[in-house]
Amino acid sequence: MKNINSLNTSDRLPLETEEQQALFEWAEMQKQSMPELSLMFAIPNGGKRYRKTACTLKAEGVKPGVSDIYLPVARCGFHGMFIEMKRKQGGKLSDEQRNFISAVAKQGYLAIVPEGWEEASKWILGYLKGEVKKRG
């Protein structure tokens, strides 16, 4: 597992996968005071795979654009929280990701696109504390 502190002191920009691993490491350390974090999970939609595995996953319902992380906890008038993790610089949303975020937002979910694990953790803390405001 990546050490959160090593991401902060490295000269290179962490990859999206490293940011996501650091977020789950942070969540693990926070579970005692925020047990809802034990419900947060990754959605293994992206990444490179062998063709057979990709075909199997597609047949099982894996869809492009689905966010990386889901926190199935209702707060602030939302049903739950989707997180599309991006690295601190250079991460871009695909059209499928934009469409998914828009669709779940219309269904009453909070959908965010944080740049880096620290931004994601601040959103999660605010959400769990009831500090996120619902628009509309």
C-alpha positions in Angstrom: 0.0 0.0 0.0 1.2 3.5 -0.8 2.1 5.7 2.1 0.0 8.9 2.1 3.1 10.9 3.3 5.2 9.6 0.4 2.7 11.1 -2.1 3.1 14.5 -0.4 6.9 14.5 -0.5 7.6 13.0 -3.9 8.9 15.2 -6.7 6.7 13.5 -9.3 3.0 13.9 -9.7 1.1 10.9 -8.3 -0.9 8.8 -10.7 -4.7 8.6 -10.3 -4.4 5.1 -9.0 -2.0 6.2 -6.3 -4.3 9.1 -5.3 -7.1 6.6 -5.0 -5.0 4.2 -2.9 -4.0 7.0 -0.6 -7.7 8.0 -0.2 -8.6 4.5 0.9 -5.6 4.5 3.3 -6.9 7.7 4.8 -10.4 6.3 5.1 -9.1 3.2 6.8 -7.4 5.5 9.4 -10.6 7.5 9.9 -13.1 4.6 10.3 -12.9 4.7 14.1 -14.4 8.2 14.3 -16.4 7.9 11.1 -17.7 4.3 10.8 -19.6 5.1 7.6 -16.3 5.1 5.8 -16.3 1.3 6.0 -19.1 1.3 3.5 -17.0 3.2 0.8 -15.8 1.0 -2.0 -14.1 1.2 -5.4 -15.8 0.4 -8.6 -13.3 -1.4 -10.8 -14.5 0.0 -14.1 -11.3 1.3 -15.7 -7.9 0.0 -16.3 -6.2 -2.2 -18.9 -7.4 -5.8 -19.0 -7.0 -8.9 -21.2 -9.6 -9.0 -23.9 -11.4 -12.0 -22.4 -11.6 -10.4 -19.0 -12.9 -7.2 -20.5 -15.6 -9.1 -22.4 -16.6 -11.0 -19.3 -16.8 -7.8 -17.3 -18.9 -6.1 -20.0 -21.3 -9.1 -20.0 -21.5 -8.8 -16.2 -22.6 -5.1 -16.5 -19.4 -3.1 -16.3 -20.1 0.2 -18.1 -17.8 3.0 -19.2 -18.0 6.3 -17.4 -19.1 5.0 -14.0 -17.3 6.8 -11.2 -14.4 5.3 -9.4 -15.7 5.3 -5.9 -19.1 5.1 -4.2 -20.0 6.0 -0.6 -23.5 4.6 0.0 -24.4 6.9 2.9 -27.3 9.4 2.7 -26.5 12.9 3.8 -27.3 16.5 3.0 -30.3 15.5 1.0 -28.4 13.2 -1.2 -28.8 9.4 -1.5 -25.1 8.8 -1.6 -21.8 10.1 -3.0 -20.0 9.2 -6.2 -16.4 10.2 -6.6 -14.6 10.3 -10.0 -11.0 10.5 -8.8 -8.5 12.5 -10.8 -4.8 13.3 -10.2 -3.8 16.7 -9.0 -3.0 17.9 -12.6 -3.8 16.6 -16.0 -6.8 14.4 -15.3 -9.7 14.9 -17.7 -13.2 13.7 -17.7 -14.4 11.5 -20.6 -17.7 12.1 -22.2 -19.0 8.9 -20.6 -17.9 10.2 -17.2 -19.6 13.5 -17.7 -22.8 11.8 -18.7 -22.7 9.4 -15.7 -22.1 12.3 -13.3 -24.9 14.3 -14.8 -27.3 11.3 -14.7 -26.6 10.3 -11.1 -26.9 14.0 -10.0 -30.4 14.1 -11.5 -31.2 11.0 -9.5 -30.3 12.7 -6.2 -26.7 11.7 -5.7 -23.7 13.9 -5.0 -21.1 13.4 -7.7 -17.7 15.0 -7.4 -14.5 15.1 -9.3 -11.7 15.9 -6.8 -8.1 16.4 -7.9 -6.1 14.3 -5.5 -6.9 12.4 -2.4 -6.7 15.4 -0.1 -9.4 17.2 -2.0 -11.5 14.0 -2.0 -11.0 13.6 1.8 -12.2 17.2 2.4 -15.3 16.6 0.3 -16.0 13.3 2.2 -15.5 14.9 5.6 -17.9 17.8 4.7 -20.4 15.4 3.4 -20.4 13.1 6.4 -20.6 16.1 8.7 -23.6 17.4 6.8 -21.9 20.5 5.6 -22.4 20.0 1.8 -25.3 22.2 0.4 -27.7 20.8 -2.2 -28.3 23.1 -5.1 -31.8 23.9 -6.2 
